[in-house]
């Protein structure tokens, strides 16, 4: 037991990232039922869709679970009302300041964690009153912080900057990485890529197969004039990279992306023209597995790593 397992009432300090187009009720429930904390990814859900997934989560698991919600979401007020009215107990916020919504969520009895990419934002989160912090390095897939700080560099700095329970994210893909994050000062981990490629993920099969076939270096951080995003190198990425190399502005980049690019790639499976968001650690994943097997592997690897002979 540590502060993360106690805060969320879970067996293992392993949180499944709330990823757009991947984190529906099947994935989140499977993670919670396996002893971790499953999160619904509200960032890709209309209000009525979120309500449907909340209802299905309640039927699928009696264990703790939560919702990840980007604070810049256009319908944020409607989503927050649904979350509170539905009796959700845990919320992870991201992509914005937690200062506005944290008091309201606390008033409803909800535990709040916020995702940051720097020690500066970690301190601001503590001032805002959140209950825990997720510090995410730029190895992570999808939207990243502008600092481009790696997880190994970020975690010890955030640990020094705040006394709050700390969750490490970005590049966590095995039990050894969980132990490393713990050694750096984290008390839990948030894992995205492994769960995005799980059997229960709502991502398209074509997207999963493309990702498990990748090699090192097959993802790249781009779109810095919009919001830094880690993408798989495909035809769409190639056009983005070419445009960025010649100095394309934000408007042109939006035009290249087109409408609903991440849905097209991740959820609908257009692996050439879709926006394929995944973390660097995908190159270490070589098969699609059920969540139960992923969790068993993480725990076994962690316990094995604990028995390594010390170097000094």
Residue pairs with C-beta under 8 A, 6 or more apart in sequence:
2 13
2 187
2 188
3 132
3 165
3 187
4 10
4 13
4 15
4 132
4 165
4 167
4 187
4 188
5 11
5 12
5 13
5 188
7 111
7 131
7 132
7 165
8 15
8 37
8 64
8 66
8 90
8 111
9 63
9 64
10 32
10 35
10 36
10 37
10 63
10 64
11 35
11 36
12 35
12 36
12 295
12 298
12 299
13 167
13 187
13 188
13 189
14 31
14 35
14 36
14 37
14 178
14 188
14 189
14 191
14 295
14 298
15 36
15 37
15 39
15 92
15 134
15 167
15 188
15 189
15 190
15 191
16 23
16 27
16 28
16 31
16 36
16 37
16 38
16 39
16 190
16 191
16 192
16 195
17 23
17 39
17 41
17 68
17 169
17 190
17 191
17 192
17 195
17 196
18 39
18 40
18 41
18 42
18 43
18 66
18 67
18 68
18 69
18 92
18 94
19 41
19 68
19 141
19 142
19 192
19 195
19 196
19 277
20 41
20 43
20 44
20 142
20 262
20 266
20 277
21 41
21 44
21 202
21 203
21 262
21 263
21 266
21 267
22 41
22 195
22 196
22 201
22 202
22 203
22 266
23 38
23 39
23 40
23 41
23 68
23 195
23 201
23 202
24 40
24 41
24 53
24 201
24 202
25 40
25 53
25 54
25 56
25 57
25 60
26 60
26 200
26 202
27 38
27 195
27 198
27 200
27 201
27 202
27 291
28 38
28 39
28 40
28 53
28 57
28 65
29 38
29 56
29 57
29 60
29 61
29 65
29 200
30 38
30 198
30 200
30 290
30 291
30 292
31 37
31 38
31 195
31 291
31 295
32 38
32 61
32 63
32 64
32 65
33 60
33 61
33 63
34 291
34 292
34 295
35 63
35 295
36 295
37 64
37 65
37 66
37 90
38 57
38 61
38 65
38 66
39 65
39 66
39 67
39 68
39 90
39 92
40 50
40 53
40 54
40 57
40 65
40 66
40 67
40 68
41 68
42 50
42 67
42 68
42 69
42 70
42 73
42 79
42 83
43 68
43 69
43 70
43 73
43 95
44 262
44 263
44 267
45 53
45 79
46 75
47 75
47 78
47 79
47 82
50 67
50 79
50 82
50 83
51 82
51 86
54 67
54 82
54 83
54 86
54 88
55 86
57 65
64 89
64 90
65 90
66 88
66 89
66 90
66 91
66 92
66 111
67 83
67 88
67 90
67 91
67 92
68 91
68 92
68 93
68 94
69 76
69 79
69 80
69 83
69 91
69 92
69 93
69 94
70 93
70 94
70 95
70 96
71 93
71 94
71 95
71 96
71 97
71 98
71 100
71 101
72 95
72 96
73 79
76 101
80 101
80 104
80 105
83 91
83 105
83 110
84 104
84 105
84 108
84 110
88 110
89 109
89 110
89 111
90 110
90 111
90 113
91 105
91 110
91 111
91 112
91 113
92 112
92 113
92 114
92 115
92 134
93 101
93 102
93 112
93 113
93 114
93 115
93 130
94 114
94 115
94 134
95 115
95 143
97 124
97 128
98 112
98 114
98 125
98 128
98 130
99 124
99 127
99 128
101 112
102 112
102 114
102 128
102 129
102 130
103 129
105 112
106 112
106 129
111 131
111 132
112 129
112 130
112 131
112 132
113 130
113 131
113 132
113 133
113 134
113 167
114 125
114 128
114 130
114 132
114 133
114 134
115 133
115 134
115 136
115 169
115 190
116 122
116 125
116 133
116 134
116 135
116 136
116 145
116 158
117 135
117 136
117 137
117 138
117 144
117 145
117 146
117 147
117 149
117 154
118 145
118 147
118 149
118 154
118 158
119 154
119 157
119 158
119 160
119 161
119 162
120 161
122 133
122 135
122 158
122 161
122 162
122 164
123 161
123 162
125 133
125 162
125 164
126 133
126 162
126 163
126 164
130 164
131 164
131 165
132 164
132 165
132 166
132 167
133 158
133 162
133 164
133 165
133 166
133 167
134 167
134 168
134 169
134 190
135 151
135 154
135 155
135 158
135 166
135 167
135 168
135 169
135 186
136 144
136 145
136 151
136 154
136 169
136 170
136 190
137 149
137 150
137 151
137 152
137 153
137 154
137 155
137 168
137 169
137 170
137 171
138 144
138 145
138 147
138 148
138 149
138 150
138 170
138 221
138 228
138 230
139 150
139 151
139 170
139 171
139 230
139 279
139 280
139 281
140 169
140 170
140 171
140 192
140 193
140 230
140 279
140 280
141 192
141 193
141 196
141 219
141 230
141 277
141 278
141 279
141 280
141 282
142 192
142 229
142 230
142 277
142 278
142 279
143 227
143 228
143 229
143 277
144 221
144 228
144 229
144 230
145 228
146 224
146 228
148 221
148 228
149 157
150 170
150 171
151 168
151 169
151 170
151 171
151 172
151 181
152 180
152 184
154 170
155 166
155 168
155 181
155 184
155 185
155 186
156 184
156 185
158 166
158 185
159 166
159 184
159 185
159 186
160 185
165 187
165 188
166 185
166 186
166 187
166 188
167 186
167 187
167 188
167 189
167 190
168 181
168 184
168 186
168 188
168 189
168 190
169 189
169 190
169 191
169 192
170 279
171 177
171 279
171 280
171 281
172 178
172 181
172 189
172 190
172 191
172 281
173 191
173 193
173 194
173 279
173 281
173 284
173 285
174 284
174 297
174 298
174 301
175 297
175 298
175 299
175 300
175 301
175 302
175 303
175 304
175 305
176 301
176 302
176 305
177 189
178 189
178 298
178 301
178 302
179 302
179 305
179 306
181 189
191 298
192 279
193 211
193 278
193 279
193 281
193 282
193 285
194 281
194 285
194 294
194 298
195 201
195 291
195 294
196 203
196 208
196 211
196 278
197 203
197 208
197 211
197 212
197 278
197 282
197 285
197 288
198 288
198 289
198 290
198 291
198 294
199 288
199 289
199 290
199 291
200 290
200 291
201 208
202 267
203 266
203 267
204 266
204 267
204 268
204 269
205 269
206 269
206 270
206 271
207 265
207 266
207 267
207 269
207 271
207 274
207 276
208 288
209 288
210 232
210 234
210 271
210 276
211 232
211 276
211 278
211 282
211 285
212 282
212 285
212 286
212 287
212 288
214 232
214 278
214 282
214 283
215 283
216 280
216 283
217 283
218 232
218 233
218 282
218 283
219 230
219 231
219 232
219 233
219 278
219 279
219 280
219 282
219 283
220 230
220 231
220 233
220 237
220 241
221 228
221 229
221 230
222 228
222 229
222 230
222 231
222 237
222 240
222 241
222 244
223 229
223 231
223 240
223 244
223 253
223 257
224 244
225 244
225 248
225 249
225 250
225 253
226 250
226 253
226 254
229 275
229 277
230 277
230 278
230 279
230 280
231 237
231 240
231 275
231 276
231 277
231 278
232 271
232 276
232 277
232 278
232 282
234 265
234 271
234 272
234 273
234 274
234 276
235 272
235 273
236 256
236 257
236 261
236 265
236 272
236 273
236 274
236 275
236 276
237 276
239 256
240 253
240 256
240 257
243 252
243 253
243 256
244 253
248 256
257 275
258 264
261 274
261 275
262 274
262 275
262 277
263 274
264 270
264 273
264 274
264 275
265 271
265 273
265 274
265 275
265 276
265 277
266 274
266 275
266 276
266 277
268 274
289 297
